[in-house]
Amino acid sequence: MCYLEGFRQKLAVGGLIEHNDLILAKQKLPMYTGLIHTHSLLRYLVLILLVLVIIKALLGLINQKPFGKTDNLLGLSLFSVTHTQFLIALLLYFVSPHVSFGPDTMKNPDLRYWTVEHSLMMFTAIVFITLARITAKKLKDDASKHNRMLVFNAIALVLILAAIATSQRGFFSLPGSSAS
């Protein structure tokens, strides 16, 4: 199903579709396409930074290294990119044909996943990434900082990988394609 048809069905389910609404849906399609591609590309940057932060924290903890400028910069970069990803996701949430708030949302696995499950898992991961950055800055000793960055970001990585695995799209798929 093309995005426009899904968007049309979403509008029709809510009883909102009229001729003018269809024109509006066509105008929102390029915005949706741009947002979904940006969101999909940024996920790789988030994952790369997340893995780098986890590895750096693990090595810092094992080798008893000081929590230095590089650790701080990687944590800040992850924090910034993750929050940019969140802002794009928030916009997507309101224009996506895969998000619906109708009575059948919880009965439809695709709608339920994108409306509730994906959003909740990713938001929880962002909370852990945010807490890692904010609380590590307030800790005094380097081992505690490395440990905080390691544990909280590892939890976030597990949540993100679980969300990707349950999306039924596959890790390397593009928007609109399926994993099969």
Phi, psi and omega per residue, in radians:
M1 nan 2.325 3.122
C2 -1.313 2.811 -3.100
Y3 -1.052 -0.691 -3.109
L4 -1.125 -0.709 3.120
E5 -1.132 -0.731 3.087
G6 -1.096 -0.709 3.114
F7 -1.135 -0.700 3.112
R8 -1.101 -0.754 3.117
Q9 -1.131 -0.673 3.105
K10 -1.061 -0.770 3.120
L11 -1.170 -0.684 -3.120
A12 -1.153 -0.675 3.135
V13 -1.063 -0.673 3.136
G14 -1.421 0.015 3.138
G15 1.253 0.400 -3.045
L16 -1.782 -0.126 -2.990
I17 -1.381 2.240 3.016
E18 -2.511 3.138 -3.126
H19 -1.024 -0.798 -3.133
N20 -1.130 -0.599 3.122
D21 -1.187 -0.615 3.109
L22 -1.160 -0.692 3.070
I23 -1.087 -0.746 3.106
L24 -1.079 -0.717 3.123
A25 -1.085 -0.711 3.119
K26 -1.136 -0.615 3.123
Q27 -1.244 -0.554 -3.129
K28 -1.381 -0.337 -3.080
L29 -1.007 -0.831 3.107
P30 -1.074 -0.626 3.095
M31 -1.104 -0.785 3.129
Y32 -1.089 -0.802 -3.116
T33 -1.066 -0.791 3.113
G34 -1.109 -0.755 3.136
L35 -1.138 -0.754 -3.088
I36 -1.191 -0.631 3.098
H37 -1.225 -0.713 3.084
T38 -1.087 -0.786 3.135
H39 -1.083 -0.717 -3.132
S40 -1.194 -0.664 3.120
L41 -1.259 -0.682 3.135
L42 -1.127 -0.442 -3.134
R43 -1.050 -0.598 3.130
Y44 -1.192 -0.699 3.099
L45 -1.133 -0.732 3.082
V46 -1.042 -0.831 -3.122
L47 -1.132 -0.727 3.116
I48 -1.092 -0.840 3.123
L49 -1.097 -0.696 -3.141
L50 -1.088 -0.789 3.114
V51 -1.135 -0.733 3.108
L52 -1.072 -0.764 3.127
V53 -1.097 -0.738 3.141
I54 -1.136 -0.802 3.129
I55 -1.104 -0.790 3.140
K56 -1.091 -0.707 3.123
A57 -1.178 -0.717 3.124
L58 -1.109 -0.810 3.112
L59 -1.129 -0.687 3.101
G60 -1.112 -0.654 3.128
L61 -1.248 -0.820 -3.114
I62 -1.141 -0.793 -3.081
N63 -1.552 0.066 -3.141
Q64 0.913 0.820 3.125
K65 -1.490 2.687 3.059
P66 -1.216 2.650 3.065
F67 -1.389 1.709 -2.975
G68 -1.725 -2.908 -3.098
K69 -1.075 -0.713 -3.135
T70 -1.128 -0.738 3.096
D71 -1.044 -0.790 -3.128
N72 -1.137 -0.749 -3.129
L73 -1.154 -0.731 3.093
L74 -1.103 -0.754 3.112
G75 -1.094 -0.731 3.117
L76 -1.161 -0.719 3.114
S77 -1.088 -0.792 3.100
L78 -1.054 -0.802 3.125
F79 -1.003 -0.832 -3.092
S80 -1.169 -0.827 -3.123
V81 -1.146 -0.690 3.131
T82 -1.114 -0.712 3.136
H83 -1.270 -0.545 3.015
T84 -1.126 -0.763 3.091
Q85 -1.030 -0.717 3.130
F86 -1.113 -0.724 3.129
L87 -1.122 -0.697 3.081
I88 -1.141 -0.728 3.121
A89 -1.091 -0.661 3.126
L90 -1.111 -0.736 3.062
L91 -1.109 -0.776 3.124
L92 -1.036 -0.650 -3.095
Y93 -1.002 -0.561 -3.085
F94 -1.646 -0.204 3.126
V95 -2.032 -0.073 -3.071
S96 -1.321 2.392 3.039
P97 -1.296 -0.140 -3.138
H98 -1.621 0.028 3.125
V99 -2.017 2.242 -3.097
S100 -2.531 2.611 3.124
F101 -2.108 0.586 -3.138
G102 -1.531 3.099 -3.120
P103 -1.183 -0.339 -3.110
D104 -1.731 0.111 -3.091
T105 -1.010 -0.794 -3.085
M106 -1.322 -0.301 3.118
K107 -1.470 -0.441 -3.122
N108 -1.644 2.005 -3.072
P109 -1.014 -0.679 -3.137
D110 -1.158 -0.857 3.126
L111 -1.107 -0.740 3.141
R112 -1.077 -0.769 -3.126
Y113 -1.032 -0.938 -3.051
W114 -1.294 -0.551 -3.125
T115 -1.358 -0.675 -3.000
V116 -2.060 -1.041 -2.931
E117 -1.151 -0.919 -3.136
H118 -1.041 -0.831 -3.107
S119 -1.062 -0.766 -3.116
L120 -1.179 -0.771 3.130
M121 -1.118 -0.765 -3.115
M122 -1.218 -0.684 3.107
F123 -1.102 -0.720 3.112
T124 -1.111 -0.705 3.088
A125 -1.080 -0.723 3.119
I126 -1.124 -0.662 3.084
V127 -1.068 -0.763 3.131
F128 -1.138 -0.704 3.102
I129 -1.117 -0.739 3.119
T130 -1.120 -0.810 3.129
L131 -1.107 -0.646 3.107
A132 -1.033 -0.858 -3.102
R133 -1.143 -0.870 -3.044
I134 -1.199 -0.795 -3.086
T135 -1.311 -0.564 3.107
A136 -1.125 -0.632 3.119
K137 -1.079 -0.543 -3.066
K138 -1.502 -0.254 -3.138
L139 -1.319 2.639 -3.068
K140 -1.572 -0.818 -3.050
D141 -1.618 2.611 -3.038
D142 -1.122 -0.671 -3.138
A143 -1.084 -0.707 3.114
S144 -1.147 -0.668 3.113
K145 -1.125 -0.831 3.112
H146 -1.071 -0.746 -3.136
N147 -1.096 -0.773 3.133
R148 -1.087 -0.794 3.133
M149 -1.116 -0.681 3.141
L150 -1.146 -0.939 -3.026
V151 -1.177 -0.894 -3.073
F152 -1.161 -0.696 3.130
N153 -1.279 -0.534 3.053
A154 -1.150 -0.706 3.066
I155 -1.071 -0.764 3.118
A156 -1.074 -0.724 3.131
L157 -1.098 -0.748 3.107
V158 -1.073 -0.752 3.118
L159 -1.097 -0.763 -3.133
I160 -1.145 -0.774 3.117
L161 -1.125 -0.630 3.073
A162 -1.140 -0.710 3.120
A163 -1.142 -0.702 3.110
I164 -1.170 -0.737 -3.114
A165 -1.122 -0.613 -3.115
T166 -1.542 0.009 -3.106
S167 -1.314 -0.292 -3.097
Q168 1.086 0.332 3.094
R169 -1.837 -0.451 -3.066
G170 1.606 2.738 -3.054
F171 -1.230 -0.689 -3.046
F172 -1.777 0.201 -3.089
S173 -1.377 2.716 3.060
L174 -1.664 2.772 3.097
P175 -0.975 2.396 3.108
G176 1.585 -0.162 3.098
S177 -1.847 2.830 3.106
S178 -1.954 2.877 -3.083
A179 -1.315 -0.336 -3.062
S180 -1.415 nan nan
